[in-house]
C-alpha cells in the first residue's frame, strides 16, 4: 500500500489505529471492486 496514503489517513483520523485500519480495509475493498469493474469493461471492448 502506498505509504503517502497511509500517512494522509493517519493525519485525517488523528492517529486512531482502529479507524485507520477500517479506512484501509475500505480502500482495499473498493480497489477490488474497481478492478472488477475495469476488468469487465476491458473484456467487453475486446
N, CA, C and O of each residue as an XYZ file, in Angstrom:
184
protein
N       0.852     -1.178      0.000
C       0.000      0.000      0.000
C       0.893      1.234      0.000
O       1.973      1.228      0.589
N       0.449      2.258     -0.643
C       1.208      3.487     -0.779
C       1.419      4.136      0.587
O       0.458      4.371      1.319
N       2.669      4.423      0.930
C       2.997      4.989      2.239
C       2.409      6.395      2.401
O       2.005      6.770      3.501
N       2.358      7.172      1.318
C       1.797      8.518      1.399
C       0.332      8.456      1.787
O      -0.140      9.268      2.583
N      -0.389      7.491      1.226
C      -1.811      7.349      1.548
C      -1.994      7.009      3.023
O      -2.872      7.557      3.689
N      -1.160      6.102      3.527
C      -1.251      5.728      4.934
C      -1.007      6.932      5.837
O      -1.687      7.099      6.850
N      -0.043      7.764      5.476
C       0.253      8.957      6.269
C      -0.917      9.934      6.245
O      -1.265     10.519      7.271
N      -1.523     10.109      5.074
C      -2.664     11.017      4.954
C      -3.840     10.521      5.789
O      -4.515     11.308      6.453
N      -4.082      9.205      5.752
C      -5.182      8.624      6.527
C      -4.918      8.803      8.022
O      -5.827      9.148      8.778
N      -3.688      8.571      8.445
C      -3.345      8.702      9.856
C      -3.543     10.140     10.334
O      -4.036     10.362     11.440
N      -3.166     11.102      9.520
C      -3.366     12.506      9.887
C      -4.844     12.847      9.955
O      -5.291     13.522     10.882
N      -5.605     12.376      8.966
C      -7.030     12.701      8.897
C      -7.814     12.094     10.052
O      -8.781     12.692     10.525
N      -7.409     10.913     10.510
C      -8.146     10.239     11.577
C      -7.545     10.499     12.949
O      -7.980      9.912     13.940
N      -6.567     11.358     13.010
C      -5.975     11.712     14.299
C      -5.153     10.589     14.904
O      -4.977     10.544     16.121
N      -4.650      9.690     14.087
C      -3.810      8.605     14.586
C      -4.581      7.495     15.278
O      -3.974      6.664     15.953
N      -5.898      7.455     15.133
C      -6.725      6.408     15.732
C      -6.488      5.097     14.980
O      -6.896      4.955     13.827
N      -5.826      4.142     15.637
C      -5.407      2.902     14.989
C      -6.587      2.122     14.408
O      -6.531      1.675     13.262
N      -7.648      1.958     15.189
C      -8.792      1.172     14.717
C      -9.459      1.834     13.511
O      -9.869      1.163     12.564
N      -9.559      3.151     13.565
C     -10.171      3.876     12.455
C      -9.284      3.803     11.213
O      -9.787      3.653     10.100
N      -7.975      3.910     11.398
C      -7.040      3.774     10.278
C      -7.204      2.421      9.610
O      -7.234      2.317      8.383
N      -7.310      1.384     10.435
C      -7.435      0.027      9.917
C      -8.718     -0.127      9.100
O      -8.709     -0.745      8.035
N      -9.819      0.434      9.598
C     -11.099      0.359      8.890
C     -11.018      1.092      7.549
O     -11.508      0.600      6.533
N     -10.398      2.269      7.559
C     -10.280      3.048      6.322
C      -9.465      2.275      5.292
O      -9.827      2.240      4.115
N      -8.381      1.664      5.718
C      -7.543      0.921      4.778
C      -8.272     -0.317      4.245
O      -8.092     -0.689      3.086
N      -9.099     -0.960      5.092
C      -9.899     -2.097      4.629
C     -10.893     -1.648      3.563
O     -11.076     -2.322      2.550
N     -11.537     -0.495      3.802
C     -12.478      0.038      2.816
C     -11.774      0.362      1.503
O     -12.307      0.098      0.426
N     -10.593      0.926      1.595
C      -9.826      1.264      0.393
C      -9.483      0.008     -0.400
O      -9.632     -0.020     -1.621
N      -9.018     -1.040      0.304
C      -8.670     -2.289     -0.385
C      -9.899     -2.899     -1.047
O      -9.822     -3.366     -2.183
N     -11.033     -2.898     -0.347
C     -12.231     -3.499     -0.933
C     -12.721     -2.665     -2.114
O     -13.202     -3.219     -3.103
N     -12.603     -1.342     -2.022
C     -13.015     -0.506     -3.143
C     -12.087     -0.735     -4.338
O     -12.548     -0.779     -5.478
N     -10.785     -0.882     -4.084
C      -9.842     -1.166     -5.168
C     -10.191     -2.484     -5.859
O     -10.063     -2.618     -7.076
N     -10.633     -3.449     -5.059
C     -11.018     -4.743     -5.622
C     -12.252     -4.600     -6.511
O     -12.301     -5.162     -7.605
N     -13.237     -3.855     -6.046
C     -14.454     -3.627     -6.834
C     -14.105     -2.869     -8.112
O     -14.586     -3.202     -9.195
N     -13.270     -1.855     -7.973
C     -12.866     -1.068     -9.133
C     -12.138     -1.942    -10.161
O     -12.327     -1.789    -11.368
N     -11.313     -2.851     -9.666
C     -10.617     -3.771    -10.558
C     -11.578     -4.676    -11.301
O     -11.402     -4.936    -12.491
N     -12.598     -5.156    -10.600
C     -13.600     -5.999    -11.248
C     -14.341     -5.222    -12.327
O     -14.557     -5.728    -13.428
N     -14.727     -3.997    -12.010
C     -15.448     -3.178    -12.972
C     -14.588     -2.875    -14.187
O     -15.058     -2.968    -15.321
N     -13.347     -2.519    -13.961
C     -12.444     -2.222    -15.069
C     -12.164     -3.468    -15.891
O     -11.999     -3.390    -17.108
N     -12.111     -4.614    -15.233
C     -11.887     -5.870    -15.941
C     -13.036     -6.207    -16.863
O     -12.811     -6.682    -17.976
N     -14.266     -5.973    -16.425
C     -15.415     -6.271    -17.278
C     -15.486     -5.298    -18.430
O     -15.896     -5.675    -19.527
N     -15.098     -4.056    -18.210
C     -15.110     -3.072    -19.292
C     -14.084     -3.464    -20.339
O     -14.362     -3.373    -21.535
N     -12.902     -3.898    -19.914
C     -11.862     -4.310    -20.856
C     -12.300     -5.537    -21.640
O     -12.044     -5.629    -22.841
N     -12.963     -6.487    -20.969
C     -13.415     -7.699    -21.641
C     -14.487     -7.385    -22.679
O     -14.516     -8.018    -23.735
N     -15.367     -6.425    -22.408
C     -16.419     -6.080    -23.341
C     -15.849     -5.378    -24.574
O     -16.396     -5.508    -25.669
N     -14.741     -4.627    -24.400
C     -14.141     -3.927    -25.521
C     -13.518     -4.895    -26.513
O     -13.480     -4.604    -27.708
N     -13.037     -6.021    -26.058
C     -12.371     -6.993    -26.932
C     -13.344     -7.659    -27.786
O     -12.975     -8.513    -28.592
